[in-house]
């Protein structure tokens, strides 16, 4: 079962493991350590509480397989941005498509 849940600092090791893949060449945030990932998660969790973003872990069968989030921006004519990453072992299964739909449903509430 696929679900989204708010990110936790304890997700840092799994996120770091996923993003350490050299195939994530276009991902704009590169963490150099698990500690740096934890610091990033603390920052984004605080931002979520302020309402400036909403980031979720993508969980499949109880395992974190990626993340998805939404933030407002004011550059290049955009007002919002959705970002995501997914463990490459799960690519091609429609997981991100479902996660985007779930995020969209959350944002409509």
C-alpha positions as CSV (number, residue, x, y, z in Angstrom):
1,X,0.0,0.0,0.0
2,X,1.3,3.4,-1.0
3,X,1.0,6.3,1.4
4,X,2.4,9.7,2.1
5,X,3.3,10.8,5.6
6,X,5.0,13.9,7.0
7,X,8.8,13.6,6.9
8,X,10.7,12.7,10.1
9,X,14.3,13.3,11.0
10,X,14.7,9.6,11.3
11,X,14.2,9.4,7.5
12,X,17.6,11.0,7.0
13,X,19.6,7.7,6.6
14,X,17.1,6.3,4.0
15,X,17.0,9.5,2.1
16,X,20.8,9.8,2.0
17,X,21.0,6.1,0.8
18,X,18.6,6.9,-2.0
19,X,20.1,10.2,-3.1
20,X,23.7,8.8,-3.0
21,X,23.0,7.1,-6.3
22,X,25.1,8.7,-9.1
23,X,21.9,8.5,-11.3
24,X,20.4,11.5,-9.4
25,X,22.3,13.9,-11.6
26,X,19.5,16.5,-11.9
27,X,18.5,16.6,-8.2
28,X,19.3,20.1,-7.0
29,X,20.1,19.3,-3.4
30,X,23.2,17.1,-2.7
31,X,23.8,16.1,0.8
32,X,27.3,15.1,1.8
33,X,26.5,13.2,4.9
34,X,23.6,11.8,6.9
35,X,24.1,14.6,9.5
36,X,23.6,17.2,6.7
37,X,20.4,15.3,5.6
38,X,19.1,15.4,9.3
39,X,19.8,19.1,9.4
40,X,17.9,19.6,6.2
41,X,15.0,17.6,7.5
42,X,14.9,19.7,10.7
43,X,14.8,22.8,8.6
44,X,12.0,21.6,6.3
45,X,10.0,20.3,9.3
46,X,10.1,23.8,10.9
47,X,9.1,25.4,7.5
48,X,6.1,23.0,7.3
49,X,4.9,24.1,10.7
50,X,5.0,27.7,9.4
51,X,3.0,26.7,6.4
52,X,5.7,27.6,3.8
53,X,6.0,24.0,2.4
54,X,4.7,20.5,2.8
55,X,7.1,17.6,2.4
56,X,6.2,14.0,2.7
57,X,7.9,10.7,2.7
58,X,6.7,8.2,0.1
59,X,6.1,4.9,1.9
60,X,5.3,1.6,0.2
61,X,4.6,-1.5,2.2
62,X,6.1,0.2,5.3
63,X,9.4,1.1,3.6
64,X,10.4,4.7,2.8
65,X,11.0,4.7,-1.0
66,X,11.2,8.4,-1.7
67,X,9.9,11.8,-0.9
68,X,7.6,14.4,-2.5
69,X,6.9,18.0,-1.6
70,X,5.3,21.2,-2.5
71,X,6.6,24.8,-1.9
72,X,5.6,28.2,-3.1
73,X,8.2,30.2,-5.0
74,X,8.3,33.5,-6.8
75,X,10.8,33.1,-9.6
76,X,10.7,32.4,-13.3
77,X,7.0,33.2,-13.3
78,X,6.0,30.2,-11.2
79,X,4.0,30.4,-8.0
80,X,4.5,26.8,-6.9
81,X,6.8,23.8,-7.3
82,X,6.5,20.1,-6.8
83,X,9.6,18.1,-6.2
84,X,10.2,14.4,-5.7
85,X,12.7,11.6,-5.7
86,X,12.3,7.9,-5.7
87,X,14.6,5.0,-5.0
88,X,15.7,3.8,-8.4
89,X,14.7,0.2,-7.5
90,X,11.1,1.5,-7.7
91,X,11.3,3.5,-10.9
92,X,8.8,2.7,-13.7
93,X,6.0,1.5,-11.4
94,X,3.8,4.6,-11.4
95,X,4.6,5.3,-7.8
96,X,5.4,9.0,-8.3
97,X,2.3,9.5,-10.5
98,X,0.2,8.1,-7.6
99,X,2.1,10.2,-5.1
100,X,1.5,13.4,-7.1
101,X,-2.2,12.6,-7.2
102,X,-2.2,12.0,-3.4
103,X,-0.3,15.3,-2.9
104,X,-2.8,17.1,-5.1
105,X,-5.7,15.6,-3.1
106,X,-4.0,16.8,0.2
107,X,-3.6,20.3,-1.2
108,X,-7.2,20.6,-2.2
109,X,-8.4,20.1,1.4
